[in-house]
Amino acid sequence: MLIILRSDASAADRGRVVSLIESLGFRAQPIEGGQRAAVAIVGNDGRVDGARFSALPGVEEVLHISRPYRMVAREWRPEPTVVQLPGGLSVGGADLLVVAGPCSVENEAQIFATARAVKAAGAQALRAGAFKPRTSPYAFQGLGAAGLSLLAEVRKETGLLIVTEAMDEEGLEQVAEVADVVQIGARNMQNYALLKRAGRAGKPVLLKRGPSAGLTDWLLSAEYVLSEGNPNVILCERGIRGLDSSTKLFDLNAIPAVKSLSHLPIMADPSHGTGKRAMVPSMARAAVAAGADGLLIEVHVHPDEALSDGAQSLYPEQFALLMGELKGIARAIGRRIP
C-alpha cells in the first residue's frame, strides 16, 4: 500500500502516517518525489484497511499495490485448488461437475422425478432449494426442514450429491446435516456472519457472486470462509445486473479473470445468469469453453407448473441433449464430464 501525501503536507502530517503504520506492526518507507512525497507500507499482506489513512491530515490518496485478499489469491497458492467431494467427484481438476435440478423442492413427486431425469442424463449432483430467499415475501419460500428430508431420501435412492442453500446461521446447521455442498446464495454473498459460520461447518461451500458485486468483493467474501479454516470453496458466476433491465449480464469474462486472480475453482450458473430458458444452452456451452470447472443448471419435469424460476428451467429432454453437447466441448479442451 502506498500513501500519497498532499503537496502541502507538513512534517507532522507525515509523522502521523508513519506512526500509524508502525502501530499496525509494519515498517514505513518514506519516498521523496519531485512535487509530493509518499509513504509505503513494507510487509503489508493485503489486510491493512486503507480507510484509516485516508482520514489523516495531509493524505491525498491511498493506493492498494497488493491485493486486499490473501488466502484466496493466486500468489498465495499458485496451483489450482481441487475440492474433493463424496463419491470420488471433485471440482477444479480435469473433470467438470454438472449440478442440475429444480429451483425449489416442491413436493415428493416433483423432486424424485426431476432427480431421476437429471441422473439419467449424466448429472452428478442435484441442486434444489429447501429454503428459498425470494424478492417478494408472498412468493413460495420453500418447504424448509421437510424439503431437506426429501433431499436426503433422493440421495439415498439416486446417489446424486446434494447442493442446497443455507440462508442464515441457524438454518446452516440443518442444511449441513444433509448437503454435500452448502450453497451461499447471491443475496447472502456479503452476509459475513453466515460466511464465517460456513467456514466452520466442515462442508464444501458454493459461493455465488452477488448481483452487484465486483470480483474483489466476491473474492473477499471467499476469504472470510477460508480464514475460518475451510479451504473448500467453489465460486459460482450467476450473472450481475446490467444497464438494461430486460436482461442480466452473464459475465463469462469473470471465469478466466478469476482464474488469473485466485486458485479457487469457479462454476457457472447460466440459468440465473440469463433468466431465460432459450438462452441457457448456449451460455452453458460458452461457460465450459471459457474454462468453467462446472455448471449449475435448473431442470424441472414440469417447468410451466414450477413454483419458482420455471421460465429459466430446462425440460429434461433439453437437458439430456445439452449434456451430450457439453461432453463434446469438454473433450475438445482436454477436460471431461464423468
C-alpha positions in Angstrom: 0.0 0.0 0.0 1.2 3.5 -0.9 0.0 6.6 1.0 0.4 9.7 -1.2 0.8 12.9 0.7 -0.5 16.3 -0.4 2.0 18.8 -1.7 1.4 21.0 1.3 1.6 18.1 3.9 3.7 19.0 6.9 6.3 17.0 8.7 3.8 16.4 11.4 1.3 15.0 8.8 4.0 12.6 7.6 4.9 11.7 11.1 1.2 10.7 11.9 1.2 8.4 8.8 4.5 6.8 9.9 3.3 6.3 13.5 0.1 4.6 12.4 1.9 2.2 10.1 4.3 1.3 12.9 1.5 0.9 15.4 0.0 -1.7 13.0 3.2 -3.7 13.1 4.6 -2.8 9.7 7.6 -0.7 8.5 7.1 2.7 7.0 9.3 3.6 4.0 9.2 7.3 3.1 9.5 8.1 -0.7 10.6 11.5 -1.8 9.1 12.9 -5.0 9.6 16.0 -7.1 6.3 17.6 -6.1 5.0 15.5 -3.3 6.1 12.7 -1.1 4.7 9.3 -0.3 5.0 6.6 2.4 5.0 2.9 1.5 3.9 0.1 3.9 6.5 -2.6 3.8 5.4 -6.1 4.7 1.7 -5.4 4.1 0.0 -8.7 3.4 -3.1 -7.0 1.9 -5.2 -6.8 5.1 -4.5 -3.2 6.1 -7.6 -1.0 5.9 -6.7 2.0 3.7 -9.6 4.0 5.1 -7.6 4.5 8.3 -5.0 6.5 6.3 -7.5 8.4 4.1 -8.8 10.3 7.0 -5.4 11.5 8.2 -4.5 15.2 7.6 -2.1 15.7 4.7 -3.1 12.5 2.9 -4.3 12.9 -0.7 -4.7 9.3 -1.9 -4.2 5.7 -0.8 -3.1 3.2 -3.5 -3.5 -0.5 -3.0 -0.5 -2.1 -4.5 -1.1 -5.6 -3.0 -4.5 -7.3 -3.2 -6.8 -6.9 -0.2 -7.4 -10.6 0.0 -4.6 -13.1 0.7 -5.6 -16.7 1.2 -7.7 -16.9 -2.0 -5.0 -15.2 -4.1 -3.1 -17.0 -6.8 0.1 -15.6 -5.3 -0.8 -17.5 -2.1 -1.2 -20.8 -3.9 0.0 -21.0 -7.5 -1.5 -24.4 -8.2 -5.3 -24.6 -8.6 -7.4 -25.9 -5.6 -9.2 -29.1 -6.3 -12.2 -29.5 -4.0 -12.8 -33.2 -3.2 -16.4 -34.3 -3.0 -18.0 -37.6 -1.8 -18.2 -40.5 -4.3 -14.8 -39.7 -5.9 -16.0 -36.5 -7.5 -14.1 -33.2 -7.5 -14.2 -29.6 -8.7 -11.2 -27.8 -10.1 -9.3 -30.5 -11.8 -9.7 -32.1 -15.3 -13.3 -33.3 -14.5 -16.3 -30.9 -14.8 -19.1 -31.1 -12.2 -22.6 -30.8 -13.5 -25.2 -29.9 -10.9 -28.8 -29.9 -12.1 -32.3 -29.8 -10.7 -35.2 -27.5 -9.9 -35.0 -24.2 -8.1 -37.1 -25.5 -5.2 -38.1 -28.7 -3.6 -41.9 -28.5 -4.2 -43.2 -32.0 -3.3 -42.1 -35.6 -3.3 -43.2 -36.5 -6.8 -41.6 -33.4 -8.4 -38.2 -33.8 -6.7 -37.9 -37.5 -7.3 -38.9 -37.3 -10.9 -36.5 -34.5 -11.6 -33.7 -36.1 -9.8 -34.1 -39.3 -11.8 -34.2 -37.4 -15.0 -31.0 -35.4 -14.4 -29.3 -38.5 -13.2 -30.2 -40.4 -16.3 -28.8 -37.5 -18.4 -25.5 -37.6 -16.7 -25.6 -35.0 -13.9 -23.5 -35.9 -10.8 -25.3 -33.7 -8.3 -28.8 -32.4 -7.6 -29.5 -28.7 -6.9 -32.7 -27.8 -5.2 -33.6 -25.3 -2.5 -35.3 -26.3 0.7 -35.1 -22.7 2.0 -35.6 -20.1 -0.7 -34.8 -16.4 -0.4 -37.4 -14.6 -2.6 -37.8 -10.9 -3.5 -41.4 -11.0 -2.5 -42.5 -12.1 0.9 -45.6 -13.7 -0.7 -43.7 -15.9 -3.1 -43.0 -19.6 -2.3 -40.3 -19.8 0.3 -39.5 -23.5 0.2 -40.5 -26.5 2.3 -37.8 -25.9 4.9 -36.9 -29.0 7.0 -39.4 -31.1 5.1 -37.6 -30.3 1.9 -34.2 -31.3 3.4 -35.7 -34.6 4.4 -36.8 -35.2 0.8 -33.4 -34.3 -0.5 -31.8 -36.9 1.9 -34.2 -39.6 0.6 -33.4 -38.6 -3.0 -29.7 -39.0 -2.4 -30.3 -42.4 -0.9 -32.1 -43.6 -3.9 -30.2 -42.0 -6.8 -26.7 -41.5 -5.3 -26.7 -37.9 -6.5 -24.8 -35.4 -4.3 -26.9 -32.7 -2.8 -26.3 -28.9 -3.3 -28.7 -26.7 -1.4 -28.7 -23.3 0.1 -28.3 -22.0 3.7 -30.0 -18.7 4.3 -28.8 -17.9 7.8 -26.6 -19.1 10.6 -29.4 -21.1 12.3 -30.5 -22.8 9.1 -26.9 -23.6 8.1 -26.8 -26.2 10.9 -29.8 -28.0 9.4 -28.6 -27.7 5.8 -25.1 -29.0 6.7 -26.6 -32.2 8.0 -28.0 -33.1 4.6 -26.0 -31.1 2.0 -22.8 -32.4 0.4 -22.1 -28.8 -0.7 -23.6 -25.9 1.2 -24.6 -23.1 -1.1 -24.3 -19.4 -0.1 -26.7 -17.6 -2.5 -26.1 -14.3 -4.2 -28.2 -12.3 -1.7 -26.0 -13.6 1.1 -22.6 -13.2 -0.6 -21.7 -10.4 1.9 -23.5 -11.9 5.0 -20.3 -12.1 6.9 -21.7 -13.9 9.9 -23.0 -16.6 7.7 -19.8 -16.8 5.8 -17.8 -17.3 9.0 -20.2 -19.9 10.2 -19.9 -21.7 6.8 -16.2 -21.6 7.3 -16.6 -23.7 10.4 -19.3 -26.1 9.1 -16.9 -28.7 7.7 -18.6 -28.9 4.3 -17.5 -27.5 0.9 -19.1 -24.2 0.2 -20.5 -23.0 -3.1 -20.3 -19.2 -3.0 -22.4 -17.3 -5.6 -21.5 -13.9 -6.8 -23.8 -11.1 -5.7 -25.8 -9.3 -8.4 -23.8 -6.1 -8.0 -20.5 -7.4 -6.7 -17.1 -6.8 -8.3 -14.5 -9.6 -8.4 -12.7 -8.1 -5.4 -15.9 -8.1 -3.3 -16.6 -11.7 -4.3 -13.1 -12.9 -3.5 -13.1 -11.1 -0.2 -16.2 -12.9 0.7 -14.5 -16.2 -0.1 -11.6 -15.0 2.1 -14.0 -15.0 5.1 -14.7 -18.7 4.6 -11.0 -19.6 4.2 -10.0 -17.5 7.1 -12.2 -19.7 9.3 -10.3 -22.8 8.3 -12.3 -24.1 5.4 -10.2 -24.3 2.1 -13.0 -26.0 0.1 -14.7 -23.0 -1.5 -16.2 -23.1 -5.0 -17.1 -19.8 -6.6 -20.1 -19.6 -8.9 -20.8 -16.9 -11.5 -24.6 -16.4 -11.8 -25.0 -13.0 -13.6 -25.0 -9.4 -12.5 -27.3 -6.5 -13.0 -26.9 -4.8 -16.3 -27.9 -1.4 -17.7 -30.9 -2.9 -19.5 -33.5 -4.2 -17.0 -34.8 -6.7 -19.6 -31.6 -8.8 -19.4 -28.9 -9.9 -17.0 -25.2 -9.8 -17.6 -23.9 -13.3 -17.5 -20.3 -12.3 -17.0 -18.3 -15.0 -18.8 -15.2 -12.7 -18.6 -15.3 -13.5 -14.8 -14.3 -17.1 -15.4 -10.8 -16.5 -16.9 -10.4 -13.3 -14.8 -11.0 -15.2 -11.5 -8.6 -18.0 -12.6 -5.9 -15.4 -13.1 -6.6 -13.8 -9.6 -7.4 -16.9 -7.5 -6.6 -20.6 -7.1 -10.2 -21.4 -6.2 -12.4 -23.4 -8.7 -15.2 -21.5 -10.4 -18.5 -22.8 -11.7 -21.2 -21.1 -13.8 -25.0 -20.8 -13.4 -26.4 -20.0 -16.9 -30.0 -20.4 -15.6 -29.8 -17.5 -13.2 -27.2 -15.8 -15.4 -29.8 -15.4 -18.2 -33.2 -15.9 -16.7 -34.5 -17.3 -20.0 -34.7 -21.0 -20.9 -33.9 -20.4 -24.6 -30.5 -18.8 -23.6 -29.4 -21.4 -21.1 -27.9 -24.0 -23.5 -25.8 -21.5 -25.5 -24.4 -19.9 -22.3 -23.7 -23.3 -20.7 -21.7 -24.3 -23.8 -19.9 -20.9 -23.7 -19.1 -21.2 -20.0 -17.4 -24.6 -20.5 -15.4 -23.3 -23.4 -14.4 -20.3 -21.2 -12.9 -22.6 -18.6 -15.6 -23.1 -16.0 -15.0 -26.0 -13.7 -18.6 -27.0 -13.6 -22.2 -25.9 -14.2 -25.4 -25.3 -12.2 -28.4 -25.8 -14.4 -32.1 -25.6 -13.5 -34.2 -28.5 -14.7 -37.8 -29.2 -13.9 -40.1 -32.0 -15.0 -42.9 -29.5 -15.5 -41.4 -26.0 -15.8 -44.8 -24.4 -16.6 -46.0 -25.6 -13.2 -42.9 -24.7 -11.2 -43.4 -22.6 -8.1 -40.2 -20.7 -8.7 -38.0 -20.0 -11.7 -39.9 -22.0 -14.2 -39.1 -19.7 -17.1 -35.4 -20.4 -16.8 -35.7 -24.2 -16.2 -34.9 -26.7 -18.9 -37.2 -29.6 -19.7 -35.5 -33.0 -19.0 -35.1 -33.7 -22.7 -33.5 -30.4 -23.3 -31.0 -31.1 -20.5 -30.2 -34.5 -21.9 -29.4 -33.0 -25.3 -27.3 -30.3 -23.7 -25.3 -32.8 -21.8 -24.2 -34.5 -25.0 -23.0 -31.2 -26.4 -21.2 -30.3 -23.2 -19.3 -33.5 -23.2 -18.0 -32.8 -26.8 -16.9 -29.3 -25.8 -15.1 -30.7 -22.7 -13.2 -33.2 -24.8 -12.2 -30.5 -27.2 -10.4 -28.5 -24.5 -8.9 -31.5 -22.7 -11.4 -32.0 -20.0 -14.3 -34.4 -19.3 -17.7 -34.8 -17.7 -17.5 -38.1 -15.8 
